[in-house]
C-alpha cells in the first residue's frame, strides 16, 4: 500500500534535494527513505536526482517487504515505482542500471558501496548479502546428493509401501513425486495452495525417509540410526497448526508402528528453534553451534523473511536435509524478502530434468511425463529438481466456488474473479463497500453473530471453536476500513447489546492477538488468545491453545504488546484458516496487490463474503 504523503513545501521536506520532495508528496517514499537517500548523496559528494531517487525508492521497496527494487519493465507497475510522478523528470527506468553504474555509491557484488546493482535489480547491500547467502546455500544443497543417499530401487519400494501402487497410465501423483524428491535430494521445496495436501505429503515423505533409514539399506549402511527430525514454522499459530495437522496425518499413515512412533508431531517456532534472545536479535544456534538434526521441515515458508532464512541456514548442519513447505502465491512476509516466491522463480517447479524424471518414471514412463504442468528438459537446473508444485485441491473444485475464485486471482484475473462472484459462486457472496458511516450496520448483519455467541459461551472449547469459525480481514491497519476502526465498531456493537461493559478493558469473549514476541512467556507475534471467565465471579484470564491440546492461561496484565482480534490484517492472517471470512477490500485506487486478495480468499474453508467498491461488469 502507498505511504502517507508529505505535502510539498512542508517543513519536513524543505532541506531535501530534488526529486525527494515530489516522491514524498506522491507517497512513493517515506521520510526515512528520503533521509537515507540524502545520506547516500553526502557519501557520493554531490547531488544527483537519479541517485537520490534510486536510493530512496530502493529503501522504500525494502519497507514494502521486498529485498530489492526491480528496474525491469514488469516491475514498473508495482509500488513504489508506479507512484513516481512524471514531474520528477527522471529518465526511463529501464535506463537506470547503466546510468547508475557511474556512481561510486552503486557497486557490484564486491566492495562496500551502499547500493548494489545486479542486472535490472537494485539492492541495499545488506539485503544483497542476505540474498546471496541464502541462494548460495540452497544452490549448493540442490547440487549435492544427500549422504547417505537413497538408491532409486529402494526409493520406489518404500513409496509403494506408503502410497500403494501407482497407476501405470494415470495422472502423476505429485505428492508421491514430492516424497521421491525428498528421498533423492538434500533439498525439497513443496509449494501448493490450501487443501492441496502439503501436510499429508510431508508426513508421508518423513515416513518414507524413516523407513529407508530403518531398513538399513541407504547405500549399504547397516542398522542406520533413526533420523533426527525437527519441525518448525515462523509463528506460534503456524507451528500449532503444523503440530495439529501432523498428529492427524501420522495416525492414518500406511507405515510400520515402529516408524509411526518415530514421526515427530510437535513443531516449534523458528525463533524458539534457533534459540533467539529475548530481543530476538541474537540466536544461540548458528554455524558454530548448529541444530542437532538430520532433517528440518519448515512450514509456511512464504512468511519467512530473508534475514531469518539466512540465520536458519547458518544453523542447519551441512549434512542435513531441508524440506520447505508453503504457497508461493501467498503474501510474502512483512519483513523484506519474498523467499519462497524467489526460490520457486529461481528453480521453477514447472520444470524437471530428464535424469530426475527418468529415475522417478522409468524409461517407459518418460513419454507419459509428470502432467501438463511440468515440462521435462535435459538442461533443467539442479534447483528445479528440488521443486514440486501441488495443484490438485482436495478442499475446493477448480471450476467453482472458492476454488475457482482463488485460481482466477492467482492467475492475475481479479476482475474476472469478482465478476464470476457477482454472477454467483457457491460459498461466495459479493457486496458493495458501504460508506464508513454505514459500516456498523453491515458488521451487525454479516459479522456479529459468532462474536456474540463467543461472549455468551460458558464452555472454553466451544468459545474457541466459535472464534476460529469466522474472522474479518482487511489489507489496511488504519483508516475507516482498517483493523483499528473495524475492531472498534464490533466492540461498540457488543456494548450496545450488553455483552461488553462500556470502557472495560477486559471482558468475557474478547479475542486478543499478540504483536510482539515474548520468549519468557512463550507467546509470539500472531498468537491469538481469548479472554474468558471460568465462573461468574472469577477474574478474567487470557487463554491460549497448547500445541498438544488443552489451554494455558495468564493474567491479562502480563500480556506483551497485543491488540483486539475481531478483525485482522491479511498479513496477520497468514498461517490461519477459518470456516468463513468477511474480506473488506481496500477502496478502489488503493493499489491492492493480487497476493493480498489471494491470501485473504484462501484463508476460508467454506464461506467467503467480499466487500468491494470495484465496478464489475
ZATOR-281606 format. One record per residue (C-alpha): residue number from 1; x, y, z. Coordinates in steps of 0.001 Angstrom, whole numbers. Layout:
residues N
NUM_X_Y_Z $
...
This chain:
residues 617
1_0_0_0 $
2_1177_3566_-661 $
3_2953_5598_2008 $
4_1382_8630_3715 $
5_2303_11627_1594 $
6_4216_14684_2847 $
7_2787_17895_1328 $
8_5090_19830_-967 $
9_6591_22858_749 $
10_6181_21423_4260 $
11_8898_21909_6820 $
12_9713_18188_6657 $
13_10821_18300_3016 $
14_12359_21766_2933 $
15_16001_20685_3155 $
16_15768_17652_869 $
17_17310_17623_-2621 $
18_15188_17079_-5731 $
19_13245_14982_-6548 $
20_12745_13697_-2984 $
21_10042_16254_-2040 $
22_7991_15176_-5077 $
23_8413_11486_-4198 $
24_7327_12198_-638 $
25_4280_14133_-1821 $
26_3242_11288_-4134 $
27_3518_8673_-1382 $
28_6206_6745_-3283 $
29_8634_7028_-373 $
30_8550_7721_3356 $
31_10570_10338_5207 $
32_13039_7672_6385 $
33_13686_6695_2749 $
34_14317_10344_1845 $
35_16867_10773_4627 $
36_18626_7562_3584 $
37_18878_8981_50 $
38_20270_12253_1436 $
39_22947_10245_3281 $
40_23866_8421_53 $
41_24260_11788_-1712 $
42_26579_13006_1059 $
43_28658_9859_648 $
44_28735_10416_-3112 $
45_29865_14006_-2590 $
46_27346_15562_-4988 $
47_23619_15889_-5566 $
48_22065_13943_-8411 $
49_18313_13482_-8942 $
50_18640_9941_-10325 $
51_20871_8693_-7499 $
52_18615_10339_-4920 $
53_15502_8733_-6415 $
54_17116_5314_-6840 $
55_18392_5226_-3253 $
56_15078_6388_-1775 $
57_12976_4021_-3880 $
58_15205_1035_-3044 $
59_14777_1830_639 $
60_11012_2170_53 $
61_10910_-1247_-1643 $
62_12515_-2773_1452 $
63_9878_-1043_3565 $
64_7228_-2727_1425 $
65_8704_-6152_2211 $
66_10881_-6618_-882 $
67_14597_-7341_-862 $
68_15268_-5195_-3957 $
69_13934_-2648_-6436 $
70_13003_-4269_-9757 $
71_14016_-1992_-12638 $
72_12838_-4351_-15371 $
73_9808_-3361_-17404 $
74_7466_-5653_-15469 $
75_8471_-4028_-12175 $
76_7297_-556_-13193 $
77_3648_-1313_-12454 $
78_4438_-2066_-8793 $
79_4914_205_-5836 $
80_6971_2264_-5301 $
81_7917_2831_-8974 $
82_4304_3179_-10131 $
83_3887_6134_-7741 $
84_6793_8176_-9149 $
85_5267_11328_-10708 $
86_6228_12407_-14218 $
87_7135_15802_-12751 $
88_10197_14201_-11170 $
89_11801_14365_-14634 $
90_13664_11063_-14272 $
91_14943_9041_-17259 $
92_13132_5821_-18265 $
93_13545_3209_-15534 $
94_14998_657_-17965 $
95_17961_3024_-18488 $
96_18738_3299_-14769 $
97_21115_304_-14467 $
98_23570_1758_-16973 $
99_23229_5325_-15684 $
100_23642_4315_-12026 $
101_26878_2425_-12701 $
102_28745_5765_-12895 $
103_28273_6462_-9175 $
104_30732_5305_-6525 $
105_27828_4600_-4134 $
106_26457_2000_-6574 $
107_28682_-1051_-6904 $
108_28809_-4712_-7768 $
109_28811_-7777_-5503 $
110_32232_-6944_-4071 $
111_33092_-3727_-2314 $
112_31416_-1515_252 $
113_29073_644_-1831 $
114_25712_1010_-6 $
115_23771_148_-3178 $
116_24367_-2928_-5336 $
117_23240_-3235_-8957 $
118_22808_-6699_-10474 $
119_21266_-6644_-13940 $
120_17941_-4847_-13586 $
121_17820_-5204_-9806 $
122_18953_-2622_-7267 $
123_19667_-3708_-3677 $
124_20680_-2265_-366 $
125_23972_-4049_296 $
126_22690_-5668_3494 $
127_19855_-7417_1675 $
128_22006_-8279_-1304 $
129_24360_-10082_1091 $
130_21457_-11967_2685 $
131_20079_-12987_-718 $
132_23488_-14220_-1925 $
133_23943_-16198_1279 $
134_20502_-17848_1113 $
135_20541_-18716_-2579 $
136_24189_-19744_-2459 $
137_23447_-22290_282 $
138_20271_-23553_-1394 $
139_22025_-23894_-4751 $
140_24810_-25931_-3145 $
141_22236_-28165_-1469 $
142_20428_-28629_-4777 $
143_23641_-29738_-6453 $
144_24636_-32108_-3610 $
145_23355_-35653_-3130 $
146_22345_-36352_479 $
147_24569_-38695_2424 $
148_23647_-41409_2814 $
149_21643_-41317_-429 $
150_18590_-43498_-1061 $
151_19017_-45643_-4205 $
152_16272_-45428_-6826 $
153_15092_-49037_-6369 $
154_14817_-48641_-2605 $
155_13007_-45316_-3001 $
156_10363_-46899_-5224 $
157_9957_-49847_-2867 $
158_9463_-47554_124 $
159_6946_-45418_-1785 $
160_4912_-48487_-2779 $
161_4592_-49379_886 $
162_3363_-45898_1848 $
163_1425_-44724_-1221 $
164_479_-48066_-2749 $
165_951_-48966_-6396 $
166_865_-46071_-8849 $
167_-1490_-46405_-11783 $
168_532_-47076_-14922 $
169_-1465_-44722_-17125 $
170_-2992_-42467_-14509 $
171_-2310_-38823_-13708 $
172_1034_-38239_-11996 $
173_706_-38182_-8201 $
174_2660_-35046_-7220 $
175_2520_-35905_-3516 $
176_4299_-39154_-4323 $
177_6758_-37274_-6546 $
178_7491_-34881_-3673 $
179_8322_-37820_-1398 $
180_10570_-39306_-4096 $
181_12324_-35945_-4440 $
182_12907_-35766_-686 $
183_14387_-39276_-740 $
184_16770_-38423_-3572 $
185_17650_-34775_-2852 $
186_19082_-32859_84 $
187_16633_-30012_-582 $
188_12918_-30391_-1309 $
189_10588_-27409_-1805 $
190_6863_-28183_-1903 $
191_4509_-25373_-2918 $
192_742_-25619_-3059 $
193_-2410_-23751_-2170 $
194_-4682_-24554_783 $
195_-6204_-28004_588 $
196_-3553_-29475_-1719 $
197_-2263_-31802_989 $
198_1102_-30304_1939 $
199_986_-31667_5490 $
200_-113_-35117_4323 $
201_2718_-35030_1812 $
202_5332_-34150_4406 $
203_4055_-36839_6812 $
204_4389_-39431_4060 $
205_7823_-38279_2932 $
206_9064_-38345_6534 $
207_7704_-41866_6894 $
208_9474_-42793_3650 $
209_12806_-41407_4864 $
210_12491_-43101_8242 $
211_11525_-46399_6598 $
212_14540_-46260_4267 $
213_16848_-45498_7198 $
214_15377_-48247_9416 $
215_15735_-50842_6695 $
216_19443_-50141_6873 $
217_19804_-50116_3115 $
218_20699_-46493_2396 $
219_23801_-47067_283 $
220_24654_-50173_2232 $
221_24515_-48646_5712 $
222_23562_-51270_8278 $
223_21343_-50534_11282 $
224_21181_-46847_10398 $
225_20011_-44773_13386 $
226_16665_-43004_13208 $
227_16781_-39623_11570 $
228_16719_-36678_13944 $
229_13801_-34642_12576 $
230_12736_-31125_13572 $
231_9501_-29364_12585 $
232_9228_-25584_12570 $
233_7095_-22679_11372 $
234_7527_-18903_11512 $
235_4770_-18104_14042 $
236_3221_-19729_17062 $
237_-102_-20070_15257 $
238_1524_-21719_12235 $
239_3559_-24039_14489 $
240_410_-25071_16363 $
241_-1435_-25789_13108 $
242_1504_-27845_11809 $
243_1548_-29832_15063 $
244_-2201_-30493_14875 $
245_-2065_-31433_11187 $
246_924_-33739_11680 $
247_-745_-35514_14596 $
248_-3810_-36218_12439 $
249_-1793_-37254_9383 $
250_515_-39598_11330 $
251_-2430_-41574_12714 $
252_-3636_-42524_9226 $
253_-300_-43307_7525 $
254_367_-46664_5920 $
255_3647_-47432_7697 $
256_5020_-49708_10395 $
257_4230_-48917_14029 $
258_7963_-48536_14658 $
259_8158_-45773_12035 $
260_4924_-44200_13270 $
261_6395_-43908_16764 $
262_9434_-42059_15361 $
263_7466_-39488_13407 $
264_7536_-36023_15017 $
265_4283_-34360_15982 $
266_5425_-31183_17726 $
267_6573_-28086_15822 $
268_8407_-25074_17240 $
269_8578_-21505_16076 $
270_11741_-20651_14174 $
271_12790_-18169_16854 $
272_12399_-20808_19565 $
273_14162_-23420_17431 $
274_17135_-21129_16834 $
275_17331_-20072_20487 $
276_16528_-16406_19945 $
277_17437_-13968_22699 $
278_14572_-12043_24387 $
279_15114_-9201_21936 $
280_15227_-11615_19012 $
281_18460_-10230_17538 $
282_20884_-12889_18819 $
283_20489_-16611_18125 $
284_22123_-19428_20076 $
285_22313_-21740_17073 $
286_24477_-20682_14139 $
287_27402_-22002_12097 $
288_29436_-22590_15269 $
289_26594_-24235_17188 $
290_24341_-25899_14577 $
291_20999_-27530_15231 $
292_21059_-31181_16240 $
293_19135_-32639_13338 $
294_19404_-34690_10160 $
295_16237_-33257_8624 $
296_14474_-29945_9124 $
297_10929_-29276_7904 $
298_9754_-25656_7750 $
299_6106_-24881_7036 $
300_4578_-21560_5850 $
301_7875_-20510_4261 $
302_6180_-17614_2460 $
303_6052_-15948_5894 $
304_9814_-16293_6480 $
305_11777_-13135_5742 $
306_15194_-13076_4104 $
307_17336_-12305_7218 $
308_15631_-15076_9220 $
309_16103_-17586_6392 $
310_19797_-16698_6266 $
311_20122_-17302_10009 $
312_18209_-20580_9729 $
313_20526_-21869_7007 $
314_23576_-20884_9059 $
315_22277_-23116_11853 $
316_21481_-26074_9577 $
317_24184_-28783_9711 $
318_25999_-29364_6430 $
319_24709_-32930_6059 $
320_21067_-32206_6949 $
321_18161_-32447_4556 $
322_15792_-29470_4305 $
323_12109_-29601_3355 $
324_10372_-26262_2762 $
325_6555_-26057_2555 $
326_4356_-23155_1572 $
327_2301_-21383_-1050 $
328_4431_-19353_-3446 $
329_1420_-17261_-4487 $
330_607_-16184_-953 $
331_1670_-12859_533 $
332_5341_-12619_1415 $
333_6467_-11780_4939 $
334_6003_-8262_6292 $
335_9768_-8023_6675 $
336_11932_-7854_3499 $
337_12269_-10839_1208 $
338_9736_-12974_-682 $
339_11858_-16054_-13 $
340_9549_-18832_-1212 $
341_8420_-16970_-4340 $
342_12035_-16169_-5216 $
343_13151_-19777_-4644 $
344_10384_-21051_-6920 $
345_11181_-18399_-9539 $
346_14858_-19392_-9491 $
347_14150_-23127_-9596 $
348_10842_-23258_-11499 $
349_8534_-26007_-10164 $
350_7131_-26385_-13691 $
351_10479_-27787_-14871 $
352_12162_-31139_-14215 $
353_15391_-32592_-15560 $
354_15249_-35647_-17772 $
355_17510_-37558_-15362 $
356_15289_-36913_-12308 $
357_12130_-37710_-14295 $
358_13678_-40962_-15595 $
359_14606_-42004_-12047 $
360_11009_-41482_-10972 $
361_9065_-42620_-14025 $
362_11434_-45147_-15536 $
363_12416_-45162_-19198 $
364_8985_-46321_-20302 $
365_7189_-43658_-18276 $
366_9100_-40693_-19697 $
367_6615_-40362_-22530 $
368_3764_-40098_-20014 $
369_5576_-37320_-18187 $
370_4623_-35599_-14965 $
371_1429_-33978_-16153 $
372_590_-30950_-18233 $
373_2002_-28516_-15672 $
374_5561_-29934_-15634 $
375_7941_-29792_-18599 $
376_10799_-32306_-18733 $
377_14019_-30781_-20106 $
378_17558_-32098_-20391 $
379_19016_-28737_-19316 $
380_16852_-28079_-16245 $
381_18905_-26503_-13418 $
382_19588_-28564_-10266 $
383_17285_-26318_-8221 $
384_14347_-27229_-10479 $
385_14725_-30895_-9480 $
386_14150_-29895_-5862 $
387_10809_-28192_-6584 $
388_7358_-29765_-6550 $
389_4109_-27892_-7165 $
390_925_-29457_-5761 $
391_-2005_-28361_-7913 $
392_-4845_-30732_-7050 $
393_-7079_-29307_-4322 $
394_-8797_-31800_-2019 $
395_-10889_-28992_-492 $
396_-12203_-26996_-3449 $
397_-13125_-27631_-7043 $
398_-11058_-25653_-9528 $
399_-14158_-24952_-11569 $
400_-16499_-23438_-8996 $
401_-16892_-21618_-5686 $
402_-13883_-20515_-3660 $
403_-11618_-22819_-5698 $
404_-12427_-21059_-8964 $
405_-12183_-17627_-7338 $
406_-8744_-18337_-5843 $
407_-7467_-19804_-9122 $
408_-8529_-16746_-11110 $
409_-6967_-14382_-8570 $
410_-3758_-16446_-8527 $
411_-3593_-16123_-12314 $
412_-3951_-12335_-12065 $
413_-7556_-12315_-13367 $
414_-9022_-10422_-10391 $
415_-11736_-8528_-12264 $
416_-12871_-11784_-13898 $
417_-12889_-13469_-10475 $
418_-15062_-10765_-8919 $
419_-17358_-10752_-11951 $
420_-17842_-14520_-11523 $
421_-18611_-13964_-7830 $
422_-21203_-11325_-8674 $
423_-22812_-13698_-11165 $
424_-22991_-16350_-8425 $
425_-20463_-18811_-6963 $
426_-21151_-21448_-4305 $
427_-19953_-20237_-935 $
428_-19053_-16756_-2197 $
429_-21034_-13538_-1655 $
430_-20104_-10174_-3144 $
431_-21371_-6952_-1547 $
432_-20743_-3299_-2260 $
433_-18407_-1400_50 $
434_-20566_1000_2093 $
435_-19687_4495_3236 $
436_-17761_4480_6549 $
437_-20846_5643_8447 $
438_-22763_2564_7268 $
439_-20100_41_8328 $
440_-21626_-735_11787 $
441_-24883_-1820_10176 $
442_-23031_-4068_7714 $
443_-20950_-5607_10523 $
444_-24063_-6258_12603 $
445_-25655_-8042_9649 $
446_-22666_-10076_8463 $
447_-20113_-10408_11261 $
448_-21573_-10025_14754 $
449_-23252_-13424_15306 $
450_-20142_-15568_16010 $
451_-18649_-12912_18300 $
452_-21942_-12587_20169 $
453_-22083_-16361_20628 $
454_-18468_-16355_21826 $
455_-19291_-13769_24514 $
456_-22270_-15849_25695 $
457_-20468_-19197_25731 $
458_-19577_-20764_29078 $
459_-17535_-23580_27536 $
460_-13923_-22762_26595 $
461_-13707_-25307_23762 $
462_-16945_-24021_22291 $
463_-15835_-20403_22621 $
464_-12566_-21070_20784 $
465_-14436_-23013_18116 $
466_-16714_-20015_17563 $
467_-13744_-17653_17445 $
468_-11910_-19796_14895 $
469_-15022_-20212_12756 $
470_-15044_-16638_11493 $
471_-12790_-13621_11023 $
472_-12923_-10162_9467 $
473_-9928_-9486_7194 $
474_-8723_-6235_5641 $
475_-5449_-5175_3981 $
476_-5471_-1917_5962 $
477_-4399_-1188_9520 $
478_-5618_2396_9786 $
479_-8350_4464_8161 $
480_-12130_3930_8133 $
481_-11788_442_6636 $
482_-8733_-579_8672 $
483_-8337_-3019_11545 $
484_-8452_-386_14284 $
485_-11782_1054_13099 $
486_-13370_-2354_12443 $
487_-12399_-3681_15879 $
488_-13818_-534_17487 $
489_-17104_-974_15584 $
490_-17509_-4607_16676 $
491_-16787_-3711_20288 $
492_-19319_-864_20178 $
493_-21965_-3247_18831 $
494_-21264_-5740_21636 $
495_-21500_-2920_24187 $
496_-24839_-1846_22699 $
497_-26081_-5416_23144 $
498_-24935_-5537_26774 $
499_-22179_-8097_26170 $
500_-19272_-5768_26995 $
501_-19214_-3135_29719 $
502_-18562_326_28257 $
503_-14956_1296_28876 $
504_-13980_-2120_30315 $
505_-10520_-3131_29150 $
506_-11151_-6878_29562 $
507_-14385_-8778_29212 $
508_-15533_-12356_28632 $
509_-15189_-13391_24974 $
510_-12684_-10721_23915 $
511_-10151_-12098_21367 $
512_-6621_-10692_21500 $
513_-3622_-11162_19228 $
514_-9_-10898_20334 $
515_2018_-8298_18400 $
516_5468_-8803_19921 $
517_7381_-11977_20780 $
518_7839_-12700_24484 $
519_10130_-15718_24767 $
520_9828_-15868_28556 $
521_6047_-16262_28334 $
522_6302_-18392_25154 $
523_3953_-16004_23366 $
524_4764_-14979_19805 $
525_3673_-12453_17229 $
526_370_-13649_15726 $
527_-728_-15897_18637 $
528_-4456_-15446_19316 $
529_-5930_-15814_22788 $
530_-9370_-15423_24328 $
531_-10361_-13558_27495 $
532_-12508_-15994_29460 $
533_-14061_-16001_32940 $
534_-14393_-19581_34182 $
535_-17224_-18609_36530 $
536_-19419_-15569_37183 $
537_-17160_-14292_39989 $
538_-13814_-15402_38510 $
539_-11394_-12708_37325 $
540_-10761_-12603_33570 $
541_-7822_-14597_32287 $
542_-6461_-14917_28762 $
543_-6375_-18482_27437 $
544_-4101_-19680_24624 $
545_-4312_-23133_22979 $
546_-1438_-25522_23609 $
547_25_-27183_20526 $
548_-518_-30627_22069 $
549_-4092_-29903_23144 $
550_-5658_-28066_26059 $
551_-5010_-24479_27106 $
552_-2775_-22353_29256 $
553_-3825_-19074_30822 $
554_-2330_-15968_32306 $
555_-3447_-12670_33742 $
556_-4257_-10043_31104 $
557_-1844_-7715_32878 $
558_1067_-9966_31887 $
559_360_-9850_28158 $
560_3068_-8423_25908 $
561_2090_-5897_23221 $
562_-1249_-7015_21787 $
563_-4416_-5883_20015 $
564_-8085_-6817_19725 $
565_-8627_-9501_17058 $
566_-12216_-9389_15778 $
567_-10621_-8041_12617 $
568_-7054_-8610_11500 $
569_-4890_-7612_8575 $
570_-4485_-10106_5769 $
571_-769_-10243_6599 $
572_-1558_-11296_10171 $
573_-3973_-13984_8950 $
574_-1210_-15969_7246 $
575_-866_-19409_8763 $
576_-4533_-19365_9844 $
577_-7709_-20864_8421 $
578_-11323_-20068_9259 $
579_-14632_-21611_8224 $
580_-15894_-18254_6966 $
581_-14238_-14947_6093 $
582_-15557_-11424_5700 $
583_-12982_-9675_3498 $
584_-13283_-5902_3308 $
585_-11188_-4832_340 $
586_-9358_-1527_340 $
587_-11240_1156_-1607 $
588_-10553_1331_-5343 $
589_-7394_3307_-6058 $
590_-5529_1853_-3071 $
591_-3459_-403_-5377 $
592_-4186_-3669_-3556 $
593_-1706_-6380_-4545 $
594_-3230_-9544_-6037 $
595_-1303_-11569_-3448 $
596_-3292_-9822_-696 $
597_-6605_-10820_-2286 $
598_-5394_-14385_-2930 $
599_-4200_-14771_656 $
600_-7475_-13427_2047 $
601_-9617_-15658_-173 $
602_-7643_-18801_676 $
603_-7993_-18312_4452 $
604_-11595_-19516_4087 $
605_-12577_-23180_4244 $
606_-16228_-22929_3269 $
607_-17650_-19405_3105 $
608_-16456_-16045_1835 $
609_-18028_-12586_1786 $
610_-16153_-9957_-217 $
611_-16945_-6296_345 $
612_-15613_-4167_-2514 $
613_-16330_-971_-4428 $
614_-14801_-2218_-7660 $
615_-17188_-1707_-10540 $
616_-17678_-5141_-12077 $
617_-19337_-5556_-15460 $
